[in-house]
Amino acid sequence: RGSRTARTRGALREIGGAVLEGAVSTMIPVAILGLASSYVFQVFHQMLVSIIVLGAFNGLIVLPVLLSLVGSAPLASATKRCDEEGRVVRPPTTDTEAALAAQALPTPPVIVVA
């Protein structure tokens, strides 16, 4: 719900910590590769570190900024009244429709199989 900026802040608040934690927890074992004396392991270490840093930067800074600038408009469910299944509910327009909407539908019988 809300504006693009509000939704972006909410998304970062919800998953930003998990993205950062994933980057840090992946960086710890990769750091061991940097201690190797083999050229292949050092290059592999540099490659993995750059991928992790660029991925975290992209997920925590670039994409949220882009989505706050050019993200989609709020969904219909955020601006209109919806039922439990996500369908837009329009207000009754006539007295008859209002009376029908006010009536409670009978609940179906419950069948218990023993």
Phi and psi in degrees as GROMACS dihedral restraints (atoms count N, CA, C in turn):
[ dihedral_restraints ]
;  ai    aj    ak    al  type     phi  dphi    fc
    3     4     5     6     1    97.4    20    10
    4     5     6     7     1  -168.6    20    10
    6     7     8     9     1   -74.9    20    10
    7     8     9    10     1   173.7    20    10
    9    10    11    12     1   -60.8    20    10
   10    11    12    13     1   -43.4    20    10
   12    13    14    15     1   -64.1    20    10
   13    14    15    16     1   -42.3    20    10
   15    16    17    18     1   -64.8    20    10
   16    17    18    19     1   -40.1    20    10
   18    19    20    21     1   -68.5    20    10
   19    20    21    22     1   -35.8    20    10
   21    22    23    24     1   -66.0    20    10
   22    23    24    25     1   -44.5    20    10
   24    25    26    27     1   -61.2    20    10
   25    26    27    28     1   -42.2    20    10
   27    28    29    30     1   -62.4    20    10
   28    29    30    31     1   -41.2    20    10
   30    31    32    33     1   -65.4    20    10
   31    32    33    34     1   -42.4    20    10
   33    34    35    36     1   -65.9    20    10
   34    35    36    37     1   -36.7    20    10
   36    37    38    39     1   -65.7    20    10
   37    38    39    40     1   -37.4    20    10
   39    40    41    42     1   -76.9    20    10
   40    41    42    43     1   -45.5    20    10
   42    43    44    45     1  -118.5    20    10
   43    44    45    46     1    -3.4    20    10
   45    46    47    48     1   -61.0    20    10
   46    47    48    49     1   -41.2    20    10
   48    49    50    51     1   -64.1    20    10
   49    50    51    52     1   -38.9    20    10
   51    52    53    54     1   -66.5    20    10
   52    53    54    55     1   -38.3    20    10
   54    55    56    57     1   -65.4    20    10
   55    56    57    58     1   -45.3    20    10
   57    58    59    60     1   -64.3    20    10
   58    59    60    61     1   -42.4    20    10
   60    61    62    63     1   -63.5    20    10
   61    62    63    64     1   -38.5    20    10
   63    64    65    66     1   -64.0    20    10
   64    65    66    67     1   -40.3    20    10
   66    67    68    69     1   -66.2    20    10
   67    68    69    70     1   -43.7    20    10
   69    70    71    72     1   -68.0    20    10
   70    71    72    73     1   -43.3    20    10
   72    73    74    75     1   -69.1    20    10
   73    74    75    76     1   -24.8    20    10
   75    76    77    78     1   -79.8    20    10
   76    77    78    79     1   -30.7    20    10
   78    79    80    81     1   -69.8    20    10
   79    80    81    82     1   -30.2    20    10
   81    82    83    84     1   -61.4    20    10
   82    83    84    85     1   -54.1    20    10
   84    85    86    87     1   -68.8    20    10
   85    86    87    88     1   -28.2    20    10
   87    88    89    90     1   -68.8    20    10
   88    89    90    91     1   -28.1    20    10
   90    91    92    93     1   -62.1    20    10
   91    92    93    94     1   -28.7    20    10
   93    94    95    96     1   -64.6    20    10
   94    95    96    97     1   -32.9    20    10
   96    97    98    99     1   -63.4    20    10
   97    98    99   100     1   -29.5    20    10
   99   100   101   102     1   -68.1    20    10
  100   101   102   103     1   -20.2    20    10
  102   103   104   105     1   -83.7    20    10
  103   104   105   106     1   -10.9    20    10
  105   106   107   108     1   -70.3    20    10
  106   107   108   109     1   150.0    20    10
  108   109   110   111     1   -89.6    20    10
  109   110   111   112     1   -12.6    20    10
  111   112   113   114     1   -74.5    20    10
  112   113   114   115     1   137.1    20    10
  114   115   116   117     1   -62.6    20    10
  115   116   117   118     1   -38.7    20    10
  117   118   119   120     1   -62.1    20    10
  118   119   120   121     1   -44.8    20    10
  120   121   122   123     1   -67.0    20    10
  121   122   123   124     1   -35.8    20    10
  123   124   125   126     1   -66.5    20    10
  124   125   126   127     1   -41.7    20    10
  126   127   128   129     1   -66.4    20    10
  127   128   129   130     1   -41.2    20    10
  129   130   131   132     1   -62.6    20    10
  130   131   132   133     1   -40.1    20    10
  132   133   134   135     1   -60.9    20    10
  133   134   135   136     1   -48.2    20    10
  135   136   137   138     1   -62.0    20    10
  136   137   138   139     1   -39.4    20    10
  138   139   140   141     1   -65.8    20    10
  139   140   141   142     1   -47.0    20    10
  141   142   143   144     1   -65.2    20    10
  142   143   144   145     1   -40.9    20    10
  144   145   146   147     1   -62.6    20    10
  145   146   147   148     1   -43.7    20    10
  147   148   149   150     1   -65.5    20    10
  148   149   150   151     1   -37.8    20    10
  150   151   152   153     1   -65.5    20    10
  151   152   153   154     1   -43.1    20    10
  153   154   155   156     1   -65.5    20    10
  154   155   156   157     1   -45.5    20    10
  156   157   158   159     1   -65.5    20    10
  157   158   159   160     1   -45.0    20    10
  159   160   161   162     1   -65.6    20    10
  160   161   162   163     1   -37.5    20    10
  162   163   164   165     1   -65.3    20    10
  163   164   165   166     1   -44.6    20    10
  165   166   167   168     1   -65.5    20    10
  166   167   168   169     1   -41.5    20    10
  168   169   170   171     1   -61.6    20    10
  169   170   171   172     1   -43.2    20    10
  171   172   173   174     1   -64.9    20    10
  172   173   174   175     1   -44.7    20    10
  174   175   176   177     1   -75.1    20    10
  175   176   177   178     1   -29.8    20    10
  177   178   179   180     1   -98.3    20    10
  178   179   180   181     1   -20.6    20    10
  180   181   182   183     1  -124.4    20    10
  181   182   183   184     1   -57.6    20    10
  183   184   185   186     1   -65.3    20    10
  184   185   186   187     1   -55.1    20    10
  186   187   188   189     1   -64.2    20    10
  187   188   189   190     1   -43.0    20    10
  189   190   191   192     1   -60.4    20    10
  190   191   192   193     1   -38.9    20    10
  192   193   194   195     1   -65.5    20    10
  193   194   195   196     1   -45.2    20    10
  195   196   197   198     1   -61.7    20    10
  196   197   198   199     1   -43.5    20    10
  198   199   200   201     1   -68.5    20    10
  199   200   201   202     1   -31.5    20    10
  201   202   203   204     1   -72.7    20    10
  202   203   204   205     1   -23.9    20    10
  204   205   206   207     1   -88.5    20    10
  205   206   207   208     1   -42.9    20    10
  207   208   209   210     1  -127.3    20    10
  208   209   210   211     1    24.1    20    10
  210   211   212   213     1   -69.2    20    10
  211   212   213   214     1   173.0    20    10
  213   214   215   216     1   -74.0    20    10
  214   215   216   217     1   162.5    20    10
  216   217   218   219     1   -70.9    20    10
  217   218   219   220     1   161.8    20    10
  219   220   221   222     1   -57.9    20    10
  220   221   222   223     1   147.1    20    10
  222   223   224   225     1   -68.5    20    10
  223   224   225   226     1   160.7    20    10
  225   226   227   228     1   -60.5    20    10
  226   227   228   229     1   -33.1    20    10
  228   229   230   231     1   -67.5    20    10
  229   230   231   232     1   -19.9    20    10
  231   232   233   234     1   -86.5    20    10
  232   233   234   235     1   -20.4    20    10
  234   235   236   237     1  -112.6    20    10
  235   236   237   238     1   -15.2    20    10
  237   238   239   240     1  -124.0    20    10
  238   239   240   241     1   161.6    20    10
  240   241   242   243     1   -75.0    20    10
  241   242   243   244     1   133.9    20    10
  243   244   245   246     1  -129.1    20    10
  244   245   246   247     1   155.1    20    10
  246   247   248   249     1   -86.2    20    10
  247   248   249   250     1  -173.0    20    10
  249   250   251   252     1   -64.1    20    10
  250   251   252   253     1   -24.9    20    10
  252   253   254   255     1   -94.4    20    10
  253   254   255   256     1     5.2    20    10
  255   256   257   258     1    88.4    20    10
  256   257   258   259     1     3.7    20    10
  258   259   260   261     1   -80.9    20    10
  259   260   261   262     1   140.4    20    10
  261   262   263   264     1   -70.5    20    10
  262   263   264   265     1   129.9    20    10
  264   265   266   267     1  -103.5    20    10
  265   266   267   268     1   120.5    20    10
  267   268   269   270     1   -94.1    20    10
  268   269   270   271     1   148.2    20    10
  270   271   272   273     1   -69.2    20    10
  271   272   273   274     1   149.0    20    10
  273   274   275   276     1   -62.6    20    10
  274   275   276   277     1   140.7    20    10
  276   277   278   279     1  -100.8    20    10
  277   278   279   280     1   -21.0    20    10
  279   280   281   282     1  -123.6    20    10
  280   281   282   283     1   166.7    20    10
  282   283   284   285     1   -64.5    20    10
  283   284   285   286     1   -35.3    20    10
  285   286   287   288     1   -65.5    20    10
  286   287   288   289     1   -45.6    20    10
  288   289   290   291     1   -62.6    20    10
  289   290   291   292     1   -38.0    20    10
  291   292   293   294     1   -65.2    20    10
  292   293   294   295     1   -40.1    20    10
  294   295   296   297     1   -66.9    20    10
  295   296   297   298     1   -40.8    20    10
  297   298   299   300     1   -66.3    20    10
  298   299   300   301     1   -37.8    20    10
  300   301   302   303     1   -68.8    20    10
  301   302   303   304     1   -30.6    20    10
  303   304   305   306     1   -75.4    20    10
  304   305   306   307     1   -23.6    20    10
  306   307   308   309     1   -71.9    20    10
  307   308   309   310     1   136.9    20    10
  309   310   311   312     1   -84.1    20    10
  310   311   312   313     1   134.1    20    10
  312   313   314   315     1   -76.2    20    10
  313   314   315   316     1   142.1    20    10
  315   316   317   318     1   -67.3    20    10
  316   317   318   319     1   143.1    20    10
  318   319   320   321     1   -80.4    20    10
  319   320   321   322     1   141.6    20    10
  321   322   323   324     1   -70.0    20    10
  322   323   324   325     1   150.8    20    10
  324   325   326   327     1   -66.7    20    10
  325   326   327   328     1   148.3    20    10
  327   328   329   330     1   -96.0    20    10
  328   329   330   331     1   125.6    20    10
  330   331   332   333     1  -103.6    20    10
  331   332   333   334     1   122.7    20    10
  333   334   335   336     1  -105.7    20    10
  334   335   336   337     1   122.6    20    10
  336   337   338   339     1  -101.1    20    10
  337   338   339   340     1   122.3    20    10
